[in-house]
Amino acid sequence: MGFITNHDEVIALMKSSTVFISPSVREGFGIAALEAMACGLPVVTRNTSKNAVRELVTDNTGIICELSPELFAESMMFCLKIKDKMKKECVMSALEYDWDKIVKQVENYYSGIIK
């Protein structure tokens, strides 16, 4: 599809999807995976030391799998089968990264070290 400049279009495409696949071996934070979870999509990602998406995924929001094409395919198929069971947990997990919550946490942190 190429680069999509319209954020609303990106979100619409995610919401029309079933599972979010992040095969990268190296990701900084994983905002795309977090946005997918906010859309209710389980995430399948790779288990590599430089992949921060792993920090977002739990047993209830997706699968972290080893660097095997067969395991990756099995993980995708598994998530396709149980996506409806993971949807609510994906959305709830993404809510933890809401800007209002994060700003409050940062304010509390800095208030605590300034005193």
C-alpha positions as CSV (number, residue, x, y, z in Angstrom):
1,M,0.0,0.0,0.0
2,G,2.9,2.3,0.5
3,F,3.1,5.2,3.0
4,I,-0.3,6.4,4.1
5,T,-0.3,10.0,5.1
6,N,-3.9,10.2,6.5
7,H,-3.9,8.9,10.1
8,D,-7.7,8.3,10.1
9,E,-7.2,6.0,7.1
10,V,-4.5,4.1,8.9
11,I,-6.8,3.6,11.9
12,A,-9.6,2.6,9.6
13,L,-7.4,0.0,7.9
14,M,-6.4,-1.4,11.3
15,K,-10.0,-1.6,12.5
16,S,-10.8,-3.6,9.3
17,S,-8.0,-6.0,10.1
18,T,-8.0,-9.1,12.2
19,V,-4.5,-9.5,13.6
20,F,-1.5,-7.1,13.7
21,I,1.7,-8.7,12.6
22,S,5.0,-7.1,13.6
23,P,7.8,-9.3,12.3
24,S,10.6,-6.8,13.0
25,V,13.6,-8.0,14.8
26,R,14.3,-4.4,16.0
27,E,11.6,-1.9,17.1
28,G,12.1,1.1,19.4
29,F,8.8,1.5,21.2
30,G,6.2,-0.1,18.9
31,I,3.6,2.7,18.5
32,A,2.0,0.9,15.5
33,A,1.5,-2.2,17.6
34,L,0.0,-0.1,20.4
35,E,-2.4,1.6,18.0
36,A,-3.4,-1.8,16.7
37,M,-4.1,-3.0,20.2
38,A,-6.2,0.1,20.7
39,C,-8.2,-1.0,17.7
40,G,-8.7,-4.4,19.4
41,L,-6.2,-6.4,17.4
42,P,-4.0,-9.1,18.9
43,V,-0.3,-8.7,18.1
44,V,2.1,-11.3,16.9
45,T,5.7,-10.3,17.2
46,R,9.2,-11.8,17.3
47,N,11.2,-12.6,20.3
48,T,14.4,-10.7,19.8
49,S,16.3,-8.6,22.3
50,K,16.0,-5.4,20.4
51,N,12.2,-5.6,19.8
52,A,10.4,-3.4,22.3
53,V,7.0,-4.5,21.0
54,R,7.6,-7.6,23.2
55,E,7.0,-5.3,26.2
56,L,3.5,-4.5,25.0
57,V,2.4,-8.1,24.3
58,T,1.0,-10.4,27.0
59,D,-0.6,-13.8,26.8
60,N,-3.9,-12.0,26.6
61,T,-3.0,-9.6,23.9
62,G,-1.0,-11.6,21.4
63,I,2.0,-13.9,21.0
64,I,5.7,-13.4,21.1
65,C,7.3,-16.1,19.1
66,E,10.8,-17.3,18.2
67,L,12.5,-16.6,14.9
68,S,11.0,-19.5,13.0
69,P,8.8,-19.0,10.0
70,E,6.7,-22.1,11.1
71,L,6.2,-20.8,14.6
72,F,5.4,-17.3,13.3
73,A,2.7,-18.8,11.0
74,E,1.3,-20.9,13.7
75,S,1.1,-17.9,16.0
76,M,-0.8,-15.9,13.4
77,M,-3.2,-18.7,12.8
78,F,-3.8,-19.1,16.6
79,C,-4.5,-15.4,17.0
80,L,-6.9,-15.5,14.0
81,K,-8.9,-18.2,15.8
82,I,-9.1,-16.5,19.2
83,K,-9.0,-12.8,18.2
84,D,-12.5,-12.2,19.7
85,K,-11.3,-13.4,23.1
86,M,-8.3,-11.0,23.0
87,K,-10.0,-7.9,21.7
88,K,-11.2,-6.5,25.0
89,E,-7.8,-7.1,26.7
90,C,-6.0,-5.5,23.8
91,V,-8.1,-2.3,24.1
92,M,-7.7,-2.3,27.9
93,S,-3.9,-2.7,27.7
94,A,-3.7,0.1,25.2
95,L,-5.6,2.4,27.5
96,E,-2.7,2.3,29.9
97,Y,-0.8,4.4,27.4
98,D,-3.4,7.1,27.2
99,W,-1.7,10.5,27.2
100,D,-3.7,11.8,30.2
101,K,-2.5,8.8,32.3
102,I,1.1,9.2,31.1
103,V,1.2,12.9,31.8
104,K,-0.1,12.4,35.3
105,Q,2.5,9.7,35.9
106,V,5.3,12.0,34.7
107,E,4.0,14.9,36.8
108,N,3.8,12.7,39.9
109,Y,7.3,11.4,39.3
110,Y,8.9,14.8,38.9
111,S,6.9,16.2,41.8
112,G,8.3,13.4,44.0
113,I,11.9,14.1,43.1
114,I,11.7,17.9,43.3
115,K,10.6,17.8,47.0
